[in-house]
Amino acid sequence: MLEVLGHQMFRRLFTAQVVALAGTGLLTVALGLLAYDRAGAEAGAVLGTALAIKMVAYVAVAPVVAAVTDRLPRRAVLVTADIVRAAVALGLPLVDQVWQIYVLIFVLQAASATFTPAFQSIIPSVLPAERDYSRALSLSRLAYDLEAVLSPLLAAVALTVMGYHWLFLGTVAGFFASALLVVTTALPLLPAPDRSVPLTARIVAGARVMGSRPVLRGLLALNLVVAAGTGLVLVNTVVYVRDLLGGSDTGVAIALSCFGGGSMLVALAMPRLLTTASDRTVMFTGAAVVPAALAVATVLLAVEPGPTVSWFVLALAWLTLGAATSLINTPTARLLRYRSDERERAAVFTAQFSLSHACFLLTYPIAGWVGVQAGHAIAAAVSTVVATLAAITAARLWPADEQVAPIPVAVG
């Protein structure tokens, strides 16, 4: 997998991604502490609202910004997004009102919604060889998973010798380093967009492409499978561990690391796996395993066996969910690459970014509100049903004879 880092342009862009991810991880920890500092016991509500704002920015802002900036050089878009994120991180410690946090978070996430799909859409042109691109996707997936594990640890070490406000400076440094790497890297030249297409058409262009091609229609449903599994883990792990298992904050971290560990194992194996199995086989294996793991979690929450059995089953279910969602997530960019041409690729990557996050606007409330109102076993059962129906829908939308490979695509 690491052989792909021998490609200088990709190595520099991947390094930019890693340092930006590290900055984001530090910001996550610092933001939680800032919310507690400003809101006290209501910090949970503040963070919940910030998470909702993040999803709204990802879903609503990403397609609009992508359409508005599609005529600008990709380097300018990426660097500007990094600078905006750095400026927001620099301003967050200065706020003294909760509403100011919300405004800055929206700006920050809007910049992230600009950076991420633009960055992802460049990589296929940087690494045209399928073997290299598959390795790059696995490496990128691994970077995301490692960030989720290592950033909190790095923040914890830093907080032993400094106040949390200094973490924001670490975030600023990460975004500035990312911008510097991008601005000093020779990016590939991409075809100029069609300037005759009106703005409203450009905003929905990526979604139209995804809706017009069977493989990408199947991907839209697979996004919901991923959201059903991930939503339950991210929203309810702390409740399961602390309230149902009587665990500690360390237990919460261990449970979440099981989910991340499963994802990392698959990311490491993916380059070899895709040489022996088709993308469809790999992704639908994940789509079958996600509902099964959610069903196990449902039974666990309904039966409530002893603590030893419960811990073992929960860890196994979370490990399996992490692996299964990674089986779907990691090859996703290959589908987008091979079912779009260079002129429409940025719009397609943006549409996937936006629509995949839109699924969480359904699964987060299911995991959270249904769990509170009807019980955690019911919430897990509903998530299981959603994942199952989404997997069946994906199988119907993506015919078995539609394999992932470059196809001629009409422009316009």
C-alpha positions as CSV (number, residue, x, y, z in Angstrom):
1,M,0.0,0.0,0.0
2,L,2.8,2.4,0.9
3,E,4.3,2.0,-2.6
4,V,1.9,4.6,-3.9
5,L,3.6,7.2,-1.7
6,G,6.5,7.0,-4.2
7,H,4.4,9.2,-6.5
8,Q,5.6,12.7,-5.5
9,M,2.4,14.6,-6.3
10,F,0.2,12.2,-4.4
11,R,2.6,12.0,-1.5
12,R,2.4,15.8,-1.0
13,L,-1.4,15.9,-1.3
14,F,-1.7,12.9,1.0
15,T,0.5,14.7,3.6
16,A,-1.7,17.8,3.2
17,Q,-4.7,15.6,4.0
18,V,-3.1,14.0,7.0
19,V,-2.0,17.3,8.6
20,A,-5.4,18.8,8.0
21,L,-7.0,15.8,9.6
22,A,-4.8,16.1,12.6
23,G,-5.9,19.8,12.9
24,T,-9.5,18.7,12.7
25,G,-9.0,16.1,15.4
26,L,-7.5,18.6,17.8
27,L,-10.3,21.0,17.0
28,T,-12.9,18.4,17.9
29,V,-11.4,18.0,21.4
30,A,-10.9,21.8,21.9
31,L,-14.5,22.5,20.7
32,G,-15.9,20.2,23.3
33,L,-13.9,21.9,26.1
34,L,-14.8,25.3,24.7
35,A,-18.5,24.4,24.7
36,Y,-18.3,23.3,28.3
37,D,-16.5,26.5,29.2
38,R,-19.1,28.7,27.7
39,A,-22.3,26.6,28.3
40,G,-21.5,24.5,31.4
41,A,-24.1,21.7,31.9
42,E,-25.7,22.6,28.5
43,A,-22.5,21.8,26.6
44,G,-24.1,18.6,25.2
45,A,-26.9,20.6,23.6
46,V,-24.3,23.0,22.2
47,L,-22.3,20.1,20.7
48,G,-25.5,18.4,19.4
49,T,-26.5,21.7,17.6
50,A,-23.0,22.0,16.2
51,L,-23.2,18.5,14.8
52,A,-26.5,19.3,13.2
53,I,-25.0,22.5,11.7
54,K,-22.2,20.4,10.3
55,M,-24.6,18.1,8.5
56,V,-26.6,21.0,7.2
57,A,-23.4,22.6,5.8
58,Y,-22.3,19.4,4.2
59,V,-25.7,18.7,2.6
60,A,-26.8,22.2,1.5
61,V,-23.6,24.1,1.1
62,A,-21.3,21.6,-0.7
63,P,-23.2,21.5,-4.0
64,V,-23.7,25.3,-4.2
65,V,-20.1,26.1,-3.4
66,A,-18.8,23.5,-5.9
67,A,-21.0,25.0,-8.6
68,V,-19.9,28.5,-7.8
69,T,-16.2,27.7,-7.7
70,D,-16.1,25.2,-10.6
71,R,-14.5,27.8,-12.9
72,L,-11.7,28.5,-10.4
73,P,-8.3,26.7,-10.3
74,R,-8.5,23.7,-7.9
75,R,-5.4,25.0,-6.1
76,A,-7.1,28.3,-5.3
77,V,-10.2,26.5,-4.0
78,L,-8.2,24.2,-1.8
79,V,-5.9,26.8,-0.4
80,T,-8.8,29.3,0.3
81,A,-10.7,26.6,2.1
82,D,-7.7,25.8,4.3
83,I,-7.1,29.5,5.1
84,V,-10.8,30.0,6.0
85,R,-10.7,27.0,8.3
86,A,-7.5,28.3,9.9
87,A,-9.1,31.7,10.5
88,V,-12.2,30.2,12.1
89,A,-10.0,28.0,14.4
90,L,-8.1,31.1,15.3
91,G,-11.3,33.0,16.1
92,L,-13.1,30.3,18.1
93,P,-11.2,30.8,21.4
94,L,-12.2,34.5,21.3
95,V,-16.0,33.9,21.3
96,D,-18.0,34.7,24.5
97,Q,-21.5,33.8,23.2
98,V,-22.8,30.4,22.2
99,W,-24.4,31.7,19.0
100,Q,-21.0,32.9,17.9
101,I,-19.8,29.3,18.2
102,Y,-22.7,28.2,15.9
103,V,-21.8,30.9,13.3
104,L,-18.1,30.0,13.2
105,I,-18.9,26.2,13.1
106,F,-21.1,26.8,10.0
107,V,-18.3,28.7,8.3
108,L,-15.8,26.1,9.2
109,Q,-17.9,23.2,8.0
110,A,-18.8,25.0,4.8
111,A,-15.1,25.4,4.1
112,S,-14.6,21.7,4.8
113,A,-17.5,20.9,2.5
114,T,-15.6,22.8,-0.2
115,F,-12.2,21.3,0.5
116,T,-13.0,17.6,0.8
117,P,-14.8,16.8,-2.5
118,A,-12.5,19.1,-4.4
119,F,-9.5,17.3,-3.0
120,Q,-11.0,13.8,-3.7
121,S,-11.9,14.7,-7.3
122,I,-8.3,15.6,-8.1
123,I,-6.7,12.2,-7.0
124,P,-8.1,10.2,-10.0
125,S,-6.2,12.5,-12.3
126,V,-3.1,12.3,-10.1
127,L,-3.1,8.5,-10.1
128,P,-4.7,7.2,-13.4
129,A,-3.5,3.6,-12.8
130,E,-6.2,1.5,-11.2
131,R,-3.7,-0.3,-8.9
132,D,-2.3,2.9,-7.6
133,Y,-5.7,4.5,-7.1
134,S,-7.0,1.6,-5.1
135,R,-4.0,1.8,-2.8
136,A,-4.5,5.5,-2.4
137,L,-8.1,5.0,-1.4
138,S,-7.1,2.4,1.2
139,L,-4.4,4.7,2.5
140,S,-6.9,7.6,2.7
141,R,-9.4,5.5,4.6
142,L,-6.6,4.4,7.0
143,A,-5.7,8.0,7.6
144,Y,-9.3,8.9,8.6
145,D,-9.4,5.9,11.0
146,L,-6.0,6.6,12.5
147,E,-7.0,10.3,13.0
148,A,-10.1,9.3,15.0
149,V,-7.9,7.2,17.3
150,L,-4.7,9.2,17.6
151,S,-5.9,12.8,17.6
152,P,-7.7,12.5,21.0
153,L,-4.6,10.8,22.4
154,L,-2.4,13.7,21.1
155,A,-4.8,16.2,22.6
156,A,-4.8,14.4,25.9
157,V,-1.0,14.5,26.1
158,A,-0.9,18.2,25.1
159,L,-3.5,19.0,27.8
160,T,-1.2,17.7,30.5
161,V,1.1,20.6,29.9
162,M,-1.1,23.4,28.5
163,G,-4.6,24.8,28.4
164,Y,-7.1,23.7,25.8
165,H,-6.9,27.1,24.0
166,W,-3.5,26.1,22.7
167,L,-5.2,23.2,20.8
168,F,-6.7,25.7,18.5
169,L,-3.2,26.9,17.5
170,G,-2.4,23.3,16.7
171,T,-5.5,23.2,14.5
172,V,-4.4,26.5,12.8
173,A,-1.0,25.0,12.2
174,G,-2.5,21.9,10.6
175,F,-4.6,23.9,8.2
176,F,-1.8,26.3,7.2
177,A,0.6,23.3,6.7
178,S,-2.1,21.8,4.4
179,A,-2.4,25.0,2.4
180,L,1.4,25.3,2.1
181,L,1.7,21.8,0.7
182,V,-1.1,22.3,-1.8
183,V,0.2,25.7,-3.0
184,T,3.7,24.2,-3.6
185,T,2.4,21.1,-5.5
186,A,2.0,21.0,-9.2
187,L,-1.6,19.9,-9.7
188,P,-2.8,18.2,-12.9
189,L,-4.7,20.4,-15.4
190,L,-8.4,19.5,-15.5
191,P,-10.7,20.2,-18.4
192,A,-12.5,23.6,-18.3
193,P,-16.1,23.3,-17.3
194,D,-18.9,24.2,-19.7
195,R,-19.5,27.9,-19.1
196,S,-22.8,27.9,-20.9
197,V,-24.5,25.8,-18.2
198,P,-26.6,28.0,-15.7
199,L,-25.7,27.9,-12.0
200,T,-28.9,26.1,-10.9
201,A,-28.1,23.3,-13.4
202,R,-24.5,23.1,-12.1
203,I,-25.7,22.8,-8.5
204,V,-27.7,19.6,-9.3
205,A,-25.5,18.3,-12.0
206,G,-23.7,15.7,-9.8
207,A,-26.9,14.4,-8.3
208,R,-28.4,14.1,-11.9
209,V,-25.4,12.0,-13.0
210,M,-25.6,9.7,-9.9
211,G,-29.3,9.3,-10.5
212,S,-28.9,8.4,-14.2
213,R,-26.4,5.6,-13.8
214,P,-27.3,2.2,-12.2
215,V,-24.0,1.7,-10.3
216,L,-24.2,5.2,-8.7
217,R,-28.0,4.8,-8.0
218,G,-27.0,1.7,-6.0
219,L,-24.3,3.7,-4.3
220,L,-26.9,6.2,-3.1
221,A,-28.7,3.3,-1.3
222,L,-25.5,1.9,0.1
223,N,-24.8,5.3,1.7
224,L,-27.9,4.7,3.8
225,V,-26.6,1.3,4.9
226,V,-23.4,2.9,6.1
227,A,-25.3,5.7,7.9
228,A,-27.5,3.2,9.7
229,G,-24.6,1.4,11.2
230,T,-22.3,4.3,11.8
231,G,-25.1,6.5,13.3
232,L,-26.0,3.9,16.0
233,V,-22.3,3.6,17.0
234,L,-21.5,7.3,17.1
235,V,-24.7,8.4,18.9
236,N,-25.2,5.6,21.4
237,T,-21.9,4.1,22.3
238,V,-21.4,6.4,25.3
239,V,-24.9,5.5,26.5
240,Y,-24.5,1.7,26.1
241,V,-21.1,1.7,27.8
242,R,-21.8,4.1,30.7
243,D,-25.5,3.4,31.5
244,L,-26.1,-0.2,30.3
245,L,-22.7,-1.7,31.0
246,G,-21.6,0.5,33.9
247,G,-18.3,1.3,32.1
248,S,-16.1,4.4,32.2
249,D,-14.9,7.0,29.7
250,T,-12.1,4.6,29.0
251,G,-14.6,1.9,28.1
252,V,-16.3,4.3,25.7
253,A,-12.9,4.9,24.0
254,I,-12.3,1.2,23.8
255,A,-15.7,0.5,22.3
256,L,-15.2,3.2,19.6
257,S,-11.7,1.9,18.9
258,C,-13.2,-1.5,18.1
259,F,-15.3,0.2,15.4
260,G,-12.3,2.1,14.1
261,G,-10.1,-1.0,14.3
262,G,-12.5,-3.0,12.2
263,S,-12.4,-0.2,9.6
264,M,-8.6,-0.1,9.6
265,L,-8.3,-3.8,9.1
266,V,-10.4,-3.7,6.0
267,A,-8.6,-0.6,4.7
268,L,-5.3,-2.5,5.0
269,A,-6.7,-5.5,3.2
270,M,-8.6,-3.7,0.5
271,P,-5.9,-3.3,-2.3
272,R,-5.4,-7.1,-2.3
273,L,-9.1,-7.8,-1.9
274,L,-10.0,-5.8,-5.0
275,T,-7.6,-7.8,-7.1
276,T,-9.6,-11.0,-6.3
277,A,-13.2,-9.7,-6.0
278,S,-15.3,-7.2,-7.8
279,D,-16.3,-3.9,-6.3
280,R,-19.9,-5.0,-6.2
281,T,-19.1,-8.2,-4.4
282,V,-17.0,-6.4,-1.8
283,M,-19.5,-3.6,-1.2
284,F,-22.6,-5.9,-1.0
285,T,-20.7,-8.2,1.4
286,G,-20.5,-5.1,3.6
287,A,-24.1,-4.3,3.0
288,A,-25.2,-7.8,4.1
289,V,-23.0,-7.7,7.2
290,V,-24.1,-4.3,8.5
291,P,-27.8,-5.4,9.2
292,A,-26.5,-8.6,10.7
293,A,-24.3,-6.8,13.1
294,L,-27.1,-4.4,14.0
295,A,-29.4,-7.3,14.6
296,V,-26.8,-8.7,17.1
297,A,-26.7,-5.4,18.8
298,T,-30.6,-5.4,19.0
299,V,-30.6,-8.8,20.7
300,L,-27.9,-7.7,23.1
301,L,-29.9,-4.6,24.1
302,A,-33.1,-6.6,24.4
303,V,-31.7,-9.5,26.4
304,E,-29.1,-7.7,28.5
305,P,-26.9,-10.7,29.4
306,G,-24.2,-10.4,32.1
307,P,-21.5,-7.8,31.8
308,T,-18.8,-10.1,30.5
309,V,-20.9,-11.4,27.7
310,S,-22.3,-8.0,26.9
311,W,-18.8,-6.4,26.6
312,F,-17.7,-9.3,24.4
313,V,-20.7,-9.1,22.1
314,L,-20.7,-5.3,21.9
315,A,-16.9,-5.2,21.0
316,L,-17.5,-7.9,18.4
317,A,-20.5,-6.1,16.9
318,W,-18.7,-2.8,16.8
319,L,-15.6,-4.4,15.2
320,T,-17.8,-6.1,12.6
321,L,-19.7,-2.8,11.9
322,G,-16.4,-1.0,11.4
323,A,-15.2,-3.6,9.0
324,A,-18.5,-3.8,7.1
325,T,-18.9,0.0,6.6
326,S,-15.3,0.1,5.4
327,L,-16.1,-2.6,2.8
328,I,-18.6,-0.1,1.4
329,N,-16.8,3.2,2.0
330,T,-13.3,2.4,0.7
331,P,-14.2,1.4,-2.9
332,T,-16.8,4.2,-3.2
333,A,-14.4,6.6,-5.0
334,R,-13.7,4.0,-7.6
335,L,-17.3,3.9,-8.5
336,L,-17.4,7.7,-8.8
337,R,-14.2,7.7,-10.9
338,Y,-15.3,5.1,-13.4
339,R,-18.8,6.3,-13.8
340,S,-17.9,9.9,-14.5
341,D,-15.5,11.8,-16.9
342,E,-13.1,14.5,-15.9
343,R,-15.5,17.3,-16.7
344,E,-18.2,16.1,-14.4
345,R,-16.0,14.4,-11.8
346,A,-15.9,17.3,-9.3
347,A,-19.7,17.6,-9.4
348,V,-20.1,13.9,-8.9
349,F,-17.7,13.7,-5.9
350,T,-19.5,16.7,-4.4
351,A,-22.9,15.1,-4.8
352,Q,-21.7,11.9,-3.1
353,F,-20.2,14.0,-0.3
354,S,-23.5,15.8,0.2
355,L,-26.0,13.0,-0.3
356,S,-24.1,10.5,1.8
357,H,-24.1,13.0,4.7
358,A,-27.8,13.6,4.2
359,C,-28.4,10.0,5.2
360,F,-27.2,10.9,8.7
361,L,-30.0,13.4,9.1
362,L,-32.3,10.3,9.2
363,T,-30.1,7.8,11.1
364,Y,-28.9,10.2,13.8
365,P,-32.4,10.9,15.0
366,I,-33.3,7.2,14.8
367,A,-30.4,6.3,17.0
368,G,-30.9,9.1,19.4
369,W,-34.5,10.1,19.7
370,V,-36.0,6.6,19.2
371,G,-33.6,5.3,21.8
372,V,-34.7,7.9,24.3
373,Q,-38.5,7.6,23.6
374,A,-38.9,3.9,22.8
375,G,-35.8,2.2,24.2
376,H,-32.4,1.3,22.9
377,A,-33.3,-2.1,21.6
378,I,-36.1,-0.5,19.5
379,A,-33.7,2.1,18.1
380,A,-31.2,-0.7,17.1
381,A,-34.1,-2.7,15.6
382,V,-35.2,0.3,13.5
383,S,-31.6,0.9,12.4
384,T,-31.5,-2.8,11.4
385,V,-34.6,-2.5,9.3
386,V,-33.4,0.7,7.6
387,A,-30.0,-0.9,6.8
388,T,-31.8,-4.1,5.4
389,L,-34.2,-2.2,3.2
390,A,-31.4,0.1,1.9
391,A,-29.2,-3.0,1.1
392,I,-32.1,-4.6,-0.8
393,T,-32.8,-1.4,-2.7
394,A,-29.1,-1.1,-3.6
395,A,-29.1,-4.6,-5.0
396,R,-32.1,-3.8,-7.2
397,L,-30.7,-0.5,-8.4
398,W,-27.3,-1.9,-9.2
399,P,-27.7,-4.9,-11.5
400,A,-25.3,-7.8,-11.0
401,D,-24.1,-7.5,-14.6
402,E,-23.2,-3.8,-14.1
403,Q,-19.5,-4.0,-13.0
404,V,-17.2,-1.1,-12.2
405,A,-15.0,-0.2,-15.1
406,P,-14.4,2.8,-17.2
407,I,-17.3,3.5,-19.6
408,P,-17.7,6.1,-22.3
409,V,-19.7,9.0,-20.9
410,A,-21.3,11.7,-22.9
411,V,-20.3,15.2,-21.8
412,G,-23.0,17.8,-21.0
